[in-house]
Amino acid sequence: MPDQTAGQSTGTPTNEQAASRRAARLTINGADYAVDVETRATLLDTLRDDLGLTGAKLGCDMGQCGACTVLVDGAPMYSCLLLAIEQQGRAITTIEGLAASGELDPIQRAMIEHDALQCGFCTPGQALAMKALFDREPHPSDEEIDRALAGNLCRCGAYVKLRAAARSLAGR
């Protein structure tokens, strides 16, 4: 009969597992975090599993859906494709960091006012993609809005309302 514990964790890391872990200092939502991460751990896994920041969602795990979007140095990035260890020295913003002092960001307010969310699964990624756009260009064209949101899939089809929220922020 095969050993039923083969491949299962015993709670104590092997030398190989311990060697693949590194201390990392990450700046997330303006706060510094010291974390011990596996060198192969994605930023998404570290945010969700190690730090309890669950706003970024695991969707496709291939960088195609945008559910895991975070801002890295102000640019929207798929956190499922980034190694956590490589994000040291970079400013990471998650949806949890978008509201300052408990006040919703204007992007979040516009999304609510225009009912630009349905199930909510894609909402954090959509909001952060909009945040990056408006930080870069306060009055984007419709084409720029469409391009900024193109990397985030919405299975509920809230695209028209997302665009309306973005257009209202642009003053149209």
LINCOR-V967811 format. One record per residue. N is the residue number from 1. RES is the residue in one small letter. PHI is phi in degrees with one decimal (none if undefined). OMEGA is omega in whole degrees, -180 to 180 (NA if undefined). NEAR is the number of other ideal C-beta (glycine too) atoms within 10 Angstrom. Layout:
n & res & phi & omega & near
N & RES & PHI & OMEGA & NEAR
N & RES & PHI & OMEGA & NEAR
//
This chain:
n & res & phi & omega & near
1 & m & none & -179 & 3
2 & p & -68.1 & 178 & 5
3 & d & -67.4 & -177 & 7
4 & q & -74.5 & -179 & 7
5 & t & -96.7 & -179 & 8
6 & a & -59.3 & 178 & 6
7 & g & 83.6 & 179 & 6
8 & q & -95.3 & -180 & 8
9 & s & -72.1 & 176 & 9
10 & t & -97.7 & -178 & 7
11 & g & 95.4 & 178 & 5
12 & t & -107.6 & -179 & 7
13 & p & -67.4 & 175 & 13
14 & t & -73.8 & 177 & 10
15 & n & -59.1 & 180 & 7
16 & e & -65.1 & 179 & 7
17 & q & -66.0 & -180 & 11
18 & a & -64.2 & -180 & 10
19 & a & -69.1 & -179 & 10
20 & s & -91.0 & 178 & 14
21 & r & -107.0 & -180 & 16
22 & r & -140.0 & 173 & 14
23 & a & -77.1 & 179 & 10
24 & a & -135.5 & 174 & 20
25 & r & -114.5 & -178 & 11
26 & l & -117.0 & 176 & 23
27 & t & -104.9 & -175 & 15
28 & i & -126.6 & 180 & 22
29 & n & 54.7 & 177 & 19
30 & g & 83.3 & 180 & 10
31 & a & -108.9 & 178 & 9
32 & d & -92.5 & 179 & 8
33 & y & -124.5 & 172 & 16
34 & a & -102.4 & -179 & 8
35 & v & -131.7 & 175 & 18
36 & d & -102.3 & -174 & 12
37 & v & -119.8 & 169 & 22
38 & e & -67.9 & -178 & 17
39 & t & -64.2 & 179 & 13
40 & r & -97.0 & -177 & 11
41 & a & -71.7 & 177 & 20
42 & t & -77.6 & 175 & 22
43 & l & -60.3 & 179 & 28
44 & l & -57.8 & 180 & 24
45 & d & -61.4 & -179 & 19
46 & t & -66.2 & 178 & 26
47 & l & -59.3 & -174 & 26
48 & r & -76.9 & -171 & 19
49 & d & -84.2 & -176 & 13
50 & d & -93.5 & -174 & 17
51 & l & -110.2 & 178 & 17
52 & g & 71.3 & 177 & 8
53 & l & -93.7 & -169 & 20
54 & t & -99.9 & 179 & 14
55 & g & -63.1 & 176 & 19
56 & a & -71.4 & -174 & 24
57 & k & -106.3 & 172 & 21
58 & l & -88.5 & 179 & 15
59 & g & -109.7 & -175 & 22
60 & c & -85.3 & -176 & 13
61 & d & 61.0 & -179 & 15
62 & m & -135.8 & 179 & 9
63 & g & 71.7 & -178 & 16
64 & q & -118.8 & -174 & 13
65 & c & -103.4 & 179 & 22
66 & g & 86.4 & -179 & 24
67 & a & -63.0 & -177 & 25
68 & c & -97.8 & -176 & 29
69 & t & -59.8 & 170 & 31
70 & v & -132.7 & 174 & 28
71 & l & -100.5 & 175 & 23
72 & v & -120.8 & -174 & 18
73 & d & 52.1 & 176 & 11
74 & g & 85.1 & -179 & 12
75 & a & -102.9 & 177 & 11
76 & p & -68.3 & -178 & 21
77 & m & -137.7 & 176 & 21
78 & y & -84.3 & -176 & 26
79 & s & -69.1 & 177 & 27
80 & c & -73.6 & -179 & 24
81 & l & -104.6 & -176 & 14
82 & l & -104.6 & 173 & 20
83 & l & -79.2 & -178 & 16
84 & a & -58.8 & -177 & 25
85 & i & -60.0 & -179 & 19
86 & e & -85.5 & -178 & 11
87 & q & -97.7 & 177 & 25
88 & q & -62.9 & 179 & 12
89 & g & 82.8 & 180 & 9
90 & r & -113.9 & 179 & 17
91 & a & -90.3 & -179 & 15
92 & i & -107.6 & 176 & 25
93 & t & -121.0 & 175 & 20
94 & t & -108.6 & 179 & 23
95 & i & -59.4 & 179 & 24
96 & e & -63.7 & -179 & 16
97 & g & -93.2 & -176 & 19
98 & l & -73.4 & 180 & 20
99 & a & -85.3 & -180 & 14
100 & a & -91.4 & 177 & 10
101 & s & 52.1 & 178 & 4
102 & g & 80.1 & 178 & 5
103 & e & -93.5 & 178 & 9
104 & l & -64.1 & 174 & 14
105 & d & -67.8 & 177 & 18
106 & p & -53.7 & 178 & 15
107 & i & -65.8 & 179 & 23
108 & q & -64.0 & 179 & 21
109 & r & -62.4 & 180 & 15
110 & a & -63.0 & 179 & 22
111 & m & -64.8 & 178 & 25
112 & i & -69.0 & -178 & 12
113 & e & -59.8 & -178 & 12
114 & h & -101.2 & 179 & 19
115 & d & 50.7 & -175 & 12
116 & a & -89.8 & 176 & 25
117 & l & -153.4 & 177 & 21
118 & q & -128.5 & -179 & 14
119 & c & -74.9 & 177 & 10
120 & g & 92.3 & -176 & 11
121 & f & -63.9 & -178 & 17
122 & c & -89.5 & -172 & 25
123 & t & -55.6 & -180 & 23
124 & p & -59.8 & 179 & 25
125 & g & -65.6 & 178 & 28
126 & q & -62.5 & -179 & 30
127 & a & -62.5 & -179 & 25
128 & l & -70.9 & 175 & 26
129 & a & -63.6 & 177 & 25
130 & m & -65.4 & 180 & 28
131 & k & -58.4 & 179 & 22
132 & a & -61.7 & 180 & 19
133 & l & -62.2 & -175 & 21
134 & f & -72.4 & 173 & 20
135 & d & -68.5 & -179 & 12
136 & r & -84.0 & -175 & 12
137 & e & -143.2 & -176 & 13
138 & p & -63.6 & -179 & 10
139 & h & -130.2 & -177 & 10
140 & p & -71.0 & 174 & 20
141 & s & -76.5 & 176 & 12
142 & d & -59.6 & 179 & 12
143 & e & -63.5 & 178 & 8
144 & e & -67.2 & 177 & 15
145 & i & -63.5 & -180 & 24
146 & d & -60.1 & -180 & 14
147 & r & -65.8 & -179 & 13
148 & a & -64.6 & -178 & 21
149 & l & -88.6 & -175 & 22
150 & a & -63.3 & -178 & 11
151 & g & -85.6 & -178 & 17
152 & n & -125.8 & -179 & 25
153 & l & -85.6 & 176 & 17
154 & c & -125.5 & -179 & 22
155 & r & -70.4 & 179 & 12
156 & c & -82.9 & 178 & 13
157 & g & 78.8 & -179 & 9
158 & a & -84.9 & -174 & 22
159 & y & -58.1 & -178 & 16
160 & v & -62.4 & -179 & 10
161 & k & -73.9 & 174 & 18
162 & l & -62.4 & 179 & 27
163 & r & -64.9 & 178 & 16
164 & a & -63.5 & 178 & 19
165 & a & -62.2 & 180 & 27
166 & a & -66.2 & 179 & 27
167 & r & -63.6 & 179 & 16
168 & s & -65.8 & 177 & 16
169 & l & -67.5 & 180 & 21
170 & a & -81.3 & 178 & 18
171 & g & 87.6 & 179 & 7
172 & r & -121.0 & NA & 12
//
